[in-house]
């Protein structure tokens, strides 16, 4: 579900204001079988056909720039200071939006880490 100005009853992603497979630069660490990473993404979100799935849920907040969250056939714009949480069984990808890089802080389960953090 999207909360706030992007709210829609048919949505399955939640974007909320917060205070706190593209070329990206991660810096990550692990806490209690979850990891968090600060990631800089420089390319737009790929098409729905290139988006991936894995068990679990993903959460991220935008620190700098604007993110494009590809969720199935939809592209959801996530502005700085907002966060998104969604089921990762829906094809998904995060990219930069508006022609500029985006920096996000994300919390991932082990499945999400294997899918999103380059080794």
C-alpha positions, 0 to 999 in steps of 0.5 A, a space after each residue: 500500500 502506498 501511504 501519503 500523496 501517492 496513496 491508492 487502494 490497489 497499491 501493494 507498496 508503502 511509501 512513507 516519509 522518514 527522518 532517517 542491478 544496476 551499477 551501484 556502490 554498496 557499503 554494507 554490514 550485518 545485524 541479526 541475519 539482516 543486512 543494511 547497505 547504503 547504495 549509490 545507483 547511477 542508472 534508471 530502473 530496468 524494464 519489468 522484464 529485467 526485474 527480479 524476485 526473491 522471498 521476503 520483503 525489501 525496505 529502503 529510504 532515499 537519502 539523496 536524489 530520486 529513486 524509481 522503484 520498478 514494481 511489476 509493470 509500475 514505476 513508483 517515484 520515491 523522493 528524498 526523505 521517503 521510504 518504500 517497503 514491498 513484497 519481493 515476490 513481485 518483480 522489482 528493481 530500484 534505479 535512479 530517476 530524473 537523470 541524476 544518481 540516487 543514494 538509498 539506505 536499505 535493509 535486506 534479508 539474506 535472500 535480498 542481500 544475495 539478489 541485490 548486493 554485488 560480490 
